[in-house]
Amino acid sequence: MFFTCLRRELRRPGRRVLAVMAGLALAVALVLTTCALRAGTQRARDEVLRSAYGTGTDLTVTRAAPGDGGAPGLEFAARVGPTTRDGDRVTVRGPAPLDASAVAKVAAQPGVARAAGGLALDVTATHGDTATHGDTATHGDTATHGGRATHGGGAQLSAYGVDVTAPGLGPLSASTITRGTAFTAAQGDEPVAVADSGYALAHHLGIGSSVTLAGTAYRIVGIATTSDSTAPAQLYLPLRRAQALAGTPGAVGTVYVTVSQEPAGAAGAAGAAATASGDPAQGVAAAIRAALPGTTVSTSADLAAGVSGPLATTYRWTSGPGGWAAFGVAAAAVVAAAVLMASAIGRRERGYATLRALGWGRARIARQAVGLAGATGLIGAAAGLALGLTATRLLTAIGPTLTARPSGSGASHTRAGDLAAVAGSPGDLDGLHAVTRGAGHTGGRALSVALTAPVSSSLIALAAVLALGAALLVAACGAWRVGRPRPVSAARASARP
Amino acid sequence: MYRLTAVTKRYGPADDTVEGLSDVTLSVPRGGQLVVQGPPGGGKSTLLRLLGGLDRPTEGTVELDGTDLAALDDGTLAAVRAEHIGFVPRRAHLLPALTARQNVEAALVPLGVRRGERRTRAARALEWAGLGARLRCVPAELTPAERQRVAVARAVVKRPKVLLADEPTGGLGRQDAAEVLALLEAARHADAVPEPGYVPTLVMVTHDSATARRAPRLAVLRRGRVELTEREGGDASS
């Protein structure tokens, strides 16, 4: 009879029961969607950061911009370059680079596991026969790269000098070598390059092809692909070759640091205080600041906080007031559902009084009421799960694009520009107009990231627990309500006309 | 048999009590019939609740076949109601989500009757009540008179010792009221009830004067006090 009553009740639910289901569905769907959106914006932000700074980077060290908190009295070097040679103008991107000793000094700080320098360059063709893509090589038995694409005057190429002795640290670590090989430690002085896959596709470059920069042909040894639409640079060179290209031997624009998981040891008073805060990166950052005055040391948190644009706004909104508002609405919906359920049970008081008059025990009646409330809650929660999953899938399918602008000197580059160049004629790099470039240290470049709403198993588990909790709360309210009437009031309810 | 001895029922806080019943003593023999009348607030419903074990007297005892209902715990009292007492409330009070047959079945659930037997007995009781074709109708699809007949079938299906009817014809038209009263009357004749040999005691609150005139025992309740009229035998007293 329990299931008969339940089935019949749920087959024709009253308005209150429907409202309870709708309230719980709203609550669960809202929490699920908000959490997924939050995870999606966090993931998008991480992608932006990874594109800009690479993986494994806990800290970046750059020369402080004037007025950016440098040591008092420190003279800042003038911006380097541009250097013009053999028809190419080479410009070091970002503020004045750090000198050759910076990497060693950073690496010597307690708590630093690894440190590597990087140098971002812009290579601009000043007339029509530079930055030339060669046709020379075949790789194995495949892919002969033909044609001789010549950049017109004014075409730009973003290049990045990477420390070949520190693989896995720096911008190139954001990419996967999908063809060829990465740099080896022995290639520090060789004229070799790794091309971003978008750039390679746009200019028909393959393994063994060459790109001529400032009169030197760089042989492509690898093709790098990023998992998203942004790439740190179009071409990666060994750091020493990049320094030579820019005419700044030993200079690095950014030092990438991985913090050791071991205790940092003595890192000065500031470092000790920062370490005491629980984040070892803060302690190491303080030590580096003390050792290298006039530098800007950014932690992952700083880098994340420095991301601006619609993506950052969305992230702040979903993590802050928007998220709390959604949770608040969800909590209110659950409470309202519980109150409505109590009301719905209250409206069945006469029916329950009749059952008592028929000899049904209190426990059996309570079981019936709790069963109804619990089933209502479960149906509402299940509907909420389905609704939330549908919403997140829809959001992921639509994939609205958000732009973000990371701070600092990290390089990045949208592949859309490279791919657009495919449509252009050989020798014409107009497609690269879509490549977005930052002008300086603080003005990062805008990156486009598709927003997703990933639903992990842990999120589903969380939503299920919430759904179950809400259903139990509703059932408890039902139990409380049905437990309230004394036999006499039940009888009165039964006797009421 | 029912025996009420010096029963008083008070409501409300100690400093502001209202007496629903005041020192009522009466008895109804097994298989007998008692009709209760009186003005609103006279204590009719209170009397019925005490007889049905839905409430406990403030003073005095209510005995059913020698068992003091007031002395039983809630669970035992529920079992007594399930097995021995059939209620016919005013306006039926059927469970709106259940069909007519399921409403009747509900009376057999606390007795532990198996589902198949419940269905059979409920269908038989409804056929007896003239509703054999309406087994699958929900209350909203039934007329008020049909709903009341379902209530009678629900009260009778478990073959209780006692039928308590609280204004069972309230709100019904004359013809419908007559049919419901005839059904209740029929329930007390061995040759007409669902189970042969079964003759329950009937206590009925009604405003129907014709029924009151025919009743062998008439109890008129005013301000909680009972005036008893006996037309046969001498088994009731006030």
HADDOCK unambig.tbl for C-alpha pairs under 7 A between the chains (distance, minus, plus):
assign (segid A and resid 5 and name CA) (segid B and resid 98 and name CA) 6.83 0.50 0.50
assign (segid A and resid 8 and name CA) (segid B and resid 97 and name CA) 5.44 0.50 0.50
assign (segid A and resid 8 and name CA) (segid B and resid 98 and name CA) 6.30 0.50 0.50
assign (segid A and resid 9 and name CA) (segid B and resid 97 and name CA) 5.43 0.50 0.50
assign (segid A and resid 351 and name CA) (segid B and resid 93 and name CA) 6.79 0.50 0.50
assign (segid A and resid 351 and name CA) (segid B and resid 95 and name CA) 5.63 0.50 0.50
assign (segid A and resid 354 and name CA) (segid B and resid 93 and name CA) 6.65 0.50 0.50
assign (segid A and resid 357 and name CA) (segid B and resid 81 and name CA) 6.75 0.50 0.50
assign (segid A and resid 357 and name CA) (segid B and resid 87 and name CA) 6.90 0.50 0.50
assign (segid A and resid 358 and name CA) (segid B and resid 81 and name CA) 6.33 0.50 0.50
assign (segid A and resid 358 and name CA) (segid B and resid 82 and name CA) 5.50 0.50 0.50
assign (segid A and resid 358 and name CA) (segid B and resid 86 and name CA) 7.00 0.50 0.50
assign (segid A and resid 358 and name CA) (segid B and resid 107 and name CA) 5.50 0.50 0.50
assign (segid A and resid 359 and name CA) (segid B and resid 78 and name CA) 4.65 0.50 0.50
assign (segid A and resid 359 and name CA) (segid B and resid 79 and name CA) 5.91 0.50 0.50
assign (segid A and resid 359 and name CA) (segid B and resid 81 and name CA) 4.73 0.50 0.50
assign (segid A and resid 359 and name CA) (segid B and resid 82 and name CA) 3.75 0.50 0.50
assign (segid A and resid 359 and name CA) (segid B and resid 110 and name CA) 6.32 0.50 0.50
assign (segid A and resid 360 and name CA) (segid B and resid 78 and name CA) 6.36 0.50 0.50
assign (segid A and resid 360 and name CA) (segid B and resid 82 and name CA) 6.86 0.50 0.50
assign (segid A and resid 360 and name CA) (segid B and resid 110 and name CA) 5.54 0.50 0.50
assign (segid A and resid 361 and name CA) (segid B and resid 75 and name CA) 6.39 0.50 0.50
assign (segid A and resid 361 and name CA) (segid B and resid 78 and name CA) 5.76 0.50 0.50
assign (segid A and resid 487 and name CA) (segid B and resid 54 and name CA) 5.89 0.50 0.50
assign (segid A and resid 487 and name CA) (segid B and resid 55 and name CA) 6.55 0.50 0.50
assign (segid A and resid 488 and name CA) (segid B and resid 54 and name CA) 6.30 0.50 0.50
assign (segid A and resid 488 and name CA) (segid B and resid 55 and name CA) 5.58 0.50 0.50
assign (segid A and resid 491 and name CA) (segid B and resid 54 and name CA) 6.40 0.50 0.50
assign (segid A and resid 495 and name CA) (segid B and resid 89 and name CA) 6.67 0.50 0.50
assign (segid A and resid 495 and name CA) (segid B and resid 90 and name CA) 6.83 0.50 0.50
assign (segid A and resid 497 and name CA) (segid B and resid 90 and name CA) 6.79 0.50 0.50
assign (segid A and resid 497 and name CA) (segid B and resid 91 and name CA) 6.80 0.50 0.50
